[in-house]
Structure formats: C-alpha cells, structure tokens
Amino acid sequence: MTTIKSTLIKKLEDRTARIGVVGIGYVGLPLAVVFAEAGFNVVGVDPMKNKVAEINEGRSYILDVPTEKVKALVEAGRLSASTDYAALADVDAVSICVPTPLRKTGDPDLSFISSASHSLAPYLHKGMAIVLESSTYPGTTREMVLPEMEKVSGLQVGQDFFLAFSPERVDPGREDWTTINTPKVIGGITEDCGDVVEVWYGQALDTIVKVSTCEVAEMAKLLENTFRMINIGLVNELAIMCDRLDVDVWEVIDAAATKPFGFMKFTPGPGLGGHCIPIDPLYLSWKLKSLNYNARFIELASEINTNMPRYAVSKIQDALNRTRKPVNGSRVLVLGVAYKPDIDDLRESPALDVIHLLQEKGAEVVYHDPYIPHFDHENMQMESVKDLMGEVSRADCVVIITNHSDYDYSAILDKAQMVVDTRNALGKQGKDHPRVVRL
C-alpha cells in the first residue's frame, strides 16, 4: 500500500523531489549548493533582495562557496532564489536556516524562526518534509514550529507532513570538515518524521546520525557549543591567572597539550565571536531559568569571556605605558576584525568591543583586515587601511586581534613601535620581546 511517507521517500531517493532552503546565508547557501550538486532542484528563499539577485546571477557571496559552483548550478537550472515564499508552494522538502541571535537583554530572539514558520505555513501541503536547522533551545521545534504548521494547514505531523530538527554544524573557513562530510544529527517529531528526513539528507551528506527526538538533537547542538564556550572560558581565566603569577600561559597550554589522553587544547583570546559559541549556550541558560534552574557553568564562563575585551584593552594600556603614552590620543592599529582567521565573518567579533572600548578612552583607532574592507556596526563605520606597513610604522600600538595567515608577523614586529599579541601570532619571537605585550 502506497502511503504519503513512502511516496515522499521515493521522490527523495530518485531526486525528483524539489528542495527549498529558507535563509541562504552562511548555513543555508552551502546546504542549498550541496543538495543541488546531489541532483535536486533547489530554490532558496531570503528576504534580502541583494542575496537573491546574486544567486540568480550565478555569484556567491560566501567564501566557502565558490562562485563557479553557484554559476554552474544556476545555469543547469538546479539552483535559484526568490524573496517570495510562494516559491515553496510546490517543493517537497524545506530546510529552515535562519538566524537566532540574542536580544540586548540576553534573551533569545526567535523572531526569525517565528517569521519563517508563519510565512511557510500557508504553503505546507501533504507529503512535505520540514527541517529546522537554526540553533535554539530544546522544545522550539515541537512548541513553536509545529503548532504554527498544524494550525494553518490542518494537517497531522508524522502522517500528512514530516517535521524534524537537524542542527547546523558549519565552521566557516574549514576545508577538512564541510557540509558534506560533517556528520548530521537528525531528530524527528515522530519516528516517521526522522525516517523521512534521514533519507532526504542521506542523499547528499555522508553520515546521518538519527536520534530519538527533536529535543535530543536540539540539546546536542547546545552541548557542543557549551562545551567549547566553557573550555574557552577556562583558558581565558587561566591566562589572567598566569599573568598574575608571571607564567607564560601559551607555554603552559603547549606543555599540557603533549598529554596524549584526557586533555583537549583550547587557547585564550580577546573574547568570543561567531554565530554559535557566544550565543547558543545562553539559549540553554535562558530556558533553564524558566524551569527555576541556574546554569552556573554557562553563566560563569559567559562572564569571563564577556570581560576578555576589557582585559585586552588593559594589555594595550600596559603596552602604551612602556613608551610613556596614554591611551587618550594614541593611534592604535587593530589587525583583524573577523571573529576567526582567514574568513570574512564579523558576527559577534571581539574586535568590535575592543575598538569601541579604545575609542571610549580617546584612542584614535584604525584597523586592517584583508577579508573585511569595511564595516558598519551599531553606528560604528570604518574602512580597512590601505597601506598596512605604513600604518604599522605610524601606530603607537599594533594590536593583533585576529591572527590571519596573510600577515607577515616578522615584518610587522620589525616595524611596529609596540605590539599587543592576543593570539600568540608572533610565537616564540614575541616572548620576552621588549616591544611585545602578550595576552
């Protein structure tokens, strides 16, 4: 007997199913390209007209997705984009990949998920599968997305349509672990939901890890990033402790990392950045507060990590003091504003906080980043300086915030009056150097 589930699975297996991706940014576009390369016809939906235009003209705006791939898929008729959710009316499966930021108050901002669910619901039909990929707290898929779908459509999940959660695991700039070969966790609202999505994603991705519920999948994502956040908080505090003890924290970490078991290397820095680690654990902490539980590890690690930009600024003050200069009126060159090396992603970058704090203290701040020529963030508009080495020579202090591999650190050290190295980019040549202050 042919069922809705079996019919959809057959369409997925023979690649005749049409795929939709809501949100074609750092997560959605790579996913859309992978599905299209697997032989599916894919349409991306995004409210940003410039993104839609770029895709339809065969251009990529994300470093990890080559324009050549996008162009070839668009020309082959397997990839397109639209600002209109009506483009999803005849698709068979939809992945929702929208942002989940924090509000200024520290509360989760689920408005993008809510908007996407509300806009998609009128086009939900029998035999459609939906996957939420946006990082969020356990219960969001079942408590927020599902009611919206059922209310508008009158369809029953697990029988008429299929809903699951599958956390994105995108790490921008990586070439060893990509969308295709990074294991994909999937948890359905029902077992049938999980079965359908397992088949769907299995057509394009190497490894599918099916778990029992969407809540397990949601929690797994938060565990991954909470683990990293807490361990980064630990080494950040270690850096402060080592500074008080006059011990080289970088040498300590390298020594500990020689242990072949029971230790995983994390390194300190000027603060957390990116779309996941600074945000996702706070979703879990917020959810637990509603259940009268205080997630103490998360709150403590967040407090330590949030204060690291101020600690970095204190190191800049120390460096300027060596040359008898105040922060007020000094010219400070910030190297790297992306949140991690060799990418163009500015989201939650600690460089923004460092720049703002320095400006508040009266410093004349300029920056250089080979991947981010300009930015406009919360009324702070800046352009990357053109003459890097000239600016290195002119600056009273050079601050390495993001250790891009493009930089010639030996040449920078040679020309700089003072250097604050928050990433150990200078390595051994920076240790005990009279013109270098390390984190």
N, C-alpha and C positions, 0 to 999 in steps of 0.2 A: 504494500500500500504506500503510495506516494504521499509524503507529508510536507508541510511548509519547510521544516528543518532539512529534510533530505533534498528537496528541490534547490534550496539555497546552497547547501553543501556542494551539490553537483555543479552549480554555476560557478562557485568559487574554485572548485578543483579544475574545471576546464577553462577557467579565466574569462568566461563570458560575463561574469558579474562586473558591474560598474562600481567604482570606488569613489567616495567623497572624503575630502580632508578639510575640516573646519579649522582655520588658523594655519597659515602657511609661513610660519616663522622658522626659528632655529630647530624646532621639533617637527613641525608639520611638513615643511618643504622636503627635508631629507626622506621622510616617510613616504610622501607622495611620489617622489622620484623612484624609491625602491619598489613600490607597488607597480608603477608604470613600467619599470625595467623588467618586472616579473611577467609582464604581458597583459596587465589590466589597463582599462581605460580609466583615467583618474581626473577628477575635477577638484580643484582647490577653491575654497570659499573664504574670503577675507574682506573685512570692511575697508581696508586700506587700498585705495584705488591705485596708488603707485606700485604696490606689490603685484597686484593683479595685472597691471599693464606690463610690468617687467617680465612676468612669466609668459604671458601671451605673445610677447615679442621675442621669446626664447632666451631671456637673460636671467642669470642667477644673481641674487644679492646676498648670498651666504657663502663664505669662504669654503666651507666643507662640501658644497655642491657646485661642481664646475659648470660654467655656462654652456660648455659643449654638450654636456648631458641633457640639460634642460632644452636646449635648441633642438637636439636630435629627437627628443620625445615629443616636443610640441609639433615639429614638422611631420612626425609619424602619426599625429592625431591621438596620441595616448596620454597627453597631459595638457590641461587647460585650466583657466582660473576665472572666477567670477566674484562680484561683490553681492550677488543675489542668491539667497538661499533656495530660490525656486530651481536653481541648477541641480539641486539634490533630489528633485521630485521623482526621478526615475533611476536613482542609484540603488544599489543593493546593500551597500555597507558603508558606514561613515565613521571616521576617526575624528574625535574632538580633541584638538591640540591647542587650547587657548591658554593665555597667561593666568597665573594665580598669585598675584602679588600680595603684599601686606599693606593695610592702611597705615596712615601716620600714627594711629593709636596702637598699632601692633596687632590688630585683629585681622583675620583672613578676609581678603577681598574676593568673594566668589561671584562678583557681578558678571565676569566674562563667561563663566560656566552657565550661570543663570540665563544670560542673554542668548548664548549658543543653543541651550536646551529649548528655550522658548521659541527661537526662530526656526529650529529644526523640526519641532513637534508637528506643525501643520503638514509637513511633507513625509512624516512617518507612515509607512504602509506595511501591509502584511509581507513577510519574507524579507524584512530589513534587519541588518545587524548594526549595532551602535557600540562603539568603544570610547570610553573617556580615558584620555592619556594624561590630562593635566594633574599635576601633583596636588594632593589635597588630604584632608583628614579622613580617617575611617568612617564610613557611613554616607559620604557625599553621593556616591553613585545611586545607592538604594533610597536615600532620604530626600535627595534633591532632583536628580535627573529622572529617575523612574516615575515619580508622581506627575511630573510635567508631561512625560510621554504618554502615560496612560490616560491622564485627564483629557487631553486634546483629542487623542486618537480613538479611545475606547477599546484599544487592542490589549491583549494579555501577554505579558512578558513570558518568555520561555515557550510559548506556543505560536503566537502570531508574529512576534518580533523578538530579537535577542540582544541583551544588554550586558556589557562587561566592563571591567576596569583593567587597563594594562599600563602600568607606569612607564613614562618615557625614561630612557637611560642615556640621553645624549650628553656627550662630553665634547664640546666644541674644540676643534683643533687636533683631535686624536686621529691617527691613521691606522693604529693597530686594532682598536675596538670601534666598530662603526654600527650603524643602524642594522646592517645585515647580520653581523656575526655576534653582536652582544645578545646574550640570552634574554628572551622576552617573557616576563611574568604575566599571566592572564588569570583573572578570576571573574567568573560569571555570576549574575544574579541567581541563575539556576544552573543545574548541571548541563542542560541542553544549551544554554547560552554560552557556557565555557567551551562546549564541544564545537559549536559553530565558529566561534572566534579562533579557536585553536587551528581549525582547518584553514580559515581565512589567512591569518598571519603566517601560518606554516607554508603557504605558497611562495612567500617572499623572503622569510627570515630563516636563519639556520637552525635555531634552537628555541623551542617553545616550552615554557615551564608553567604548566597548568596547576593552579591551586584551587582550594575548595570553594572559596567565596570571594566576592569583590573586596570585602573588608580585609581579608588576608593580603590581597595584592596592594591595597591602599596602605596598609600598615608596613608592608615590606619596603615600599619606597621610602617611607619616613624613617624606618630603621637604618637604611643605607646611608641617608644623608645626616641623620642624627649621630650615627657612629663617627662620621667624618668630622662633623661640627664639634663634638665633644673632644675628640682626639686633637684637633687643631687648637681648641681652647686650652688643652693640657700643655701642648708645646709652647703656646703663646705665653702662658703663665710661667713655664719653665724658663723662657727667655728672660722674663723680668726677674725671676729668682736668680738666674745665673749672673745677670748684670749686677745684682746686689752683692753676690758672692765673688765677683770678679773672675768668673769662669766662662770660658768660651762655649756658648750654647751649641754652636754648629759642630764643634769638635765632639762635644758630649753626644749629640744625636748620631753623628757618624760612627762613634765608638759603639753606641748601643745597637746600631743597625748591623753590626758584624755578627750579632747573635742570630743563628740560623733558624731559631724557633721561638715562639712566644713573644715576638716583637714585630711591630709594623711601623715603618718610618713615616713620620709626619714632620713638617717643618713649619716654623713660625713665620709671621709676616705682618704687614701693617694693617691687617683686617681681612674680613671675609668678603668675597664677591661672587658674582654669578647668579644664576636664576634658581638655584636649588638650596645650597648649603646654608646661606644666611636666613632663608625663609621657611623651608619645609618643616624643620623641627619645631618652629614656633606655631605652626598649624596644629601639631600634636599637643603642644603645651596648652594652647588655647582650648582645644577640645576637652582636655583633661580637667581644666578649671571648671568647665560646666558640669563635671562629674565630681566636683569637690576634691580634686587631687592635684597636688602641686608637683610638676615635673622638675625636680630640683636640679638634676644634672643639666638639663636643657637650659634652664634659666641661668645657672651659674656660668656655663660655657658661653651663652649669649652675652652675658655681662662682660666677661673677659674679652671676647672677640670684638665687641662693640667699642671697647675702650682702646683697642690697639692703634687706631689712627691718632689718638691723642698721645699715646706713648711714642709713636713715630715722630710726631711733632716735637716732643720733648728731646728726642735724639737730634733733631735738626737744630734746636736751640743750643744743645751741647756743642754741636759742630761749629756753629757760628761763634759761640763763646771762645772757642780755641783761637779764633782770629780777632777777638775783641769787637765783635759786631753784634748789634741787637737784631732780632727778627724784624722789627719795625724798620722799614726802609731797605732791607736786604733783598737782593734779587735771587730768587730760588728757581732752579730749573728742575721740574719733575720729569723723570724718564719713565714713560709707560703709564697710560691711564686705563688700558684694558684690564679686566679683572684677572686674567691669567696670560701667560706668554703666548705670543705668536697667533693671536686671534684679534678680531675687531669688535668684541663684545664688551660693552661698557656697563652692563647691568650690575647694580649694587657694588660697583668697584670701590675699594677703599681709597683709591686715588682722589676721588671726588671729595671725600671727607677731609683728606689731608690738605688738599688745595684750599678748601673752604676755611679750615681752621687757620691756615697760614695767612690767608687774606684777612681774616678777622684780627690777626695780630699785627697787621700792617705790612706784611711782606709783599713784594712785587713778584707774583708767581707767573711763570710761563711753563709750557710743557712741550714735550716731543713724544710722538708715538707714530711709528711707521704704518700702523694699521688704522689709526683713527685721526684723520686730518683735521677734524673739527668736531665740536660737540656743543649741545645746548641742553643744559640740565638744570631745572629749577632756577631759572633766571641767571644761570652762570653760563655765559657763552665764551668759548675760547677756540683758538686755532693753533694747531701744532706749528712750532717754529720751523722755518725752512733750513736755516744754517745751523745744523746740530753742533758741530765742533766749535763754531764761533760762539754759540750760546754757552757751551760748556766753559769756554775760557772767560766769558763775561760774567757768569753767575758767581755770586758769593758762595753758593752751596748747590751742589747737584744731588738730587735725591732719587735713588733707584727704587721705584715702587713696583714696576712690572719688569721682570728680567727677560725681555725679548731677546731671542738668539741673534737678531740682526745687529745688535750693538757690539762695537769693538771696545770692550771694557778696559783693556790695557791702555788704549789711546785716550779714553775718557779720563782714566785715573791720571794719566800723564799731564793732561791739560787743565784739569779741574783744580780750583783753589781748595775746596773741601768736598767730600763725598759722604753722603749717608746711604749706606747699603742695607736695605731692609730685607733683601732676598739672598744674601751671600753670593751675589752675582760675581763679585770680584774674587771669590775663593781665597786661596792662601795669600795672594798678593795684597789683599785688603787687611789681613790680620796684622795687627800691631803697626799698621802704616800710620804715620803722623797726620796724614790728611784724610783719614777714613774713620768714620764712626759707624759701627755695625749695630744692628738690632740686638 
